[in-house]
Amino acid sequence: MNGKREQESVEANTLLINLIRDKLNLTGTKYACGIGECGACTVLMDGKPILSCLTLAIDADGKSIVTVEGLNDEISRALTESFLEEGAVQCGFCTPGFMVISSYLLNEKPAPTEEEIKQYTRGNLCRCTGYVGIIQGIKKAAEKLGRQRLMYKST
Amino acid sequence: MNLNLINTRILSTSFDYFEPSTVEEAADILGRYKEHAAVLAGGTDLLVRMKQKRIDPKYLVDIKRIAKLKGIEQNRDLIRIGATATMLEIQTNEFVKERLPALHEAIASVGSVQIRNMGTLGGNLCRASPSGDCLPPLLVLGARVNLLDSGGTRVLPLDQFFKGPGKTAIKPSEILMEIHVPIPPRGTGMSFLKIRRAGMDLAKINAAALLTLEDNAVQSCGIALGSVAPTPIRAKKAEASLIGKKATDERLAEAAAIASEEVRPYAESHRHRRSTAQYRIEVSRVLVRRTLELARDRIAGRR
C-alpha cells in the first residue's frame, strides 16, 4: 500500500475501500456512489486505475495499491498547485479521485489534449465545479511537469 | 426497492469465496453449486447487483487467476479473446484496433477507464444487456463463444447465445471460456455508432455494420442493433436486401428502412426508459444508414 508492505485479515465480503479507509486509515480515498458511477473511490492497482468500491479486498492480495496519499510527489505537487490555481476544487470531495486518474493519464499521455483529458476523466464526476477548472488544472499540471514521463512512488 | 435506503458502502451479504486456479476446478465448483454460485470476474456488474440486493449468490467463484482464461491472441484466421481479458486490454490491442475497428470503437465507448480496466468482455457477454455496446460488433463479425463445464465444451454462435434481457444460453454449471472472432477478409469495412446523452451513459440505441465488397458488389453484409429488442439483433432482412447489389447511398438507405422494420422495442420499466419505442424505430433507420455508409467508405479508405 503506497510502497509499504501491509498484511491484514479480511472477510470475503470486505471491499477494498473498506480495507483502505477503515483498516488502514487512509481516508483520502472517498466513498460516494458505491456503484461504480462517480470515480471518487479510484485508486491504482499495479499502476492502473480501479474502483475500490467494486473490488473485493481479497483481490488486492499480492498487488501494489496506490491511493491519493501515495502518488508520486512531483505529480501530486503539480496537480495540487494547478488545481488550486485553476479553481478545480470547491468542496474537494471528488478531488482525490481526479488526482489519481490524472496521475495515470499524465503517465500515459504527458501532453494530453483537452479531448484526451475528457476521455480519461469520463468516469469521475464533480457536482461543484462544472469541470472546466478541473480540465484546465490537468492541462496546467501537464505543462508544469514539463512533459516528462514519471514513475509512481511505490514498491 | 428504494435505492436510497440501501447502503452501498459495504457488501452486506455473506458468501463463500473460491479462487480456482484452473478451469476444471471452476467448472467443478459451478457444477456443485449451480445457480447458487456466481462467477466473479471484473465485478463491475456483479458486485453492484449484490450491493443492491438484486441477487444473493451464496458462493462466489473468482476466475481472475485462471491462466487459460486470459489473453488475446491471433490464431490464423481468428482472434481468440479470453473470458477474463479486460476491456482495456482489448482496447489497447493494436491488432484488434486495426482488423476489428468496430469492436475497438465499441469497447472505447464503454463506461470509464476504471470500468474498462476491471470489466471483462466475457462478463459483458454473460450480462447480456440488450444495450451492450460490444454486442452489435461481435454479432456482425460472426463471433462464437466457447462454453465449458465438467461434461465438456461446446461452441455457440453469438446470435444463439442471447435469449432475453440478462439471459443467455449458458447453463448454471457452465463457464464462458473464450470468444472467437473470425478475422474478416481484406476489402471489408465495419463501423459502430452509439447514441447516448453524455459521459458514461448506456446507449439509447447502438448499431454496427460490416460490408465486404467484391467488384463493387456486396458480397457479405452484417447489420446489428442494440437497445431495440429484448436482445441485440441482426437485421437479417436488411442484410439480405444488399447481397449482390452495389453499395450506393440509395441502396443503403433502403436497407436501413428495412432494418428499422425489424426492430422489436419492448416496454421497459420506467427506471430503464432511456428512449421510447418510437424513438428507437425512427433512429434505428438513421443509425443503420450511417453505419453502412461508414463501413462502405472505410473500404475505400475514405473515412
Interface residues (C-beta under 8 A of the other chain):
Chain A: E11 A12 N13 T14 L15 I17 N18 Y31 C33 G34 I35 G36 E37 G39 T42 K48 P49 I50 L51 C53 L54 T55 L56 I58 D59 I101 Y104 Q119 Y120 R122 G123 N124 L125
Chain B: N7 T8 R9 I10 L11 S12 T13 S14 F15 D16 Y17 E19 L40 G43 T44 L47 V48 K51 Q52 L60 D62 K64 L88 G111 S112 V113 Q114 I115 N117 M118 G199 M200
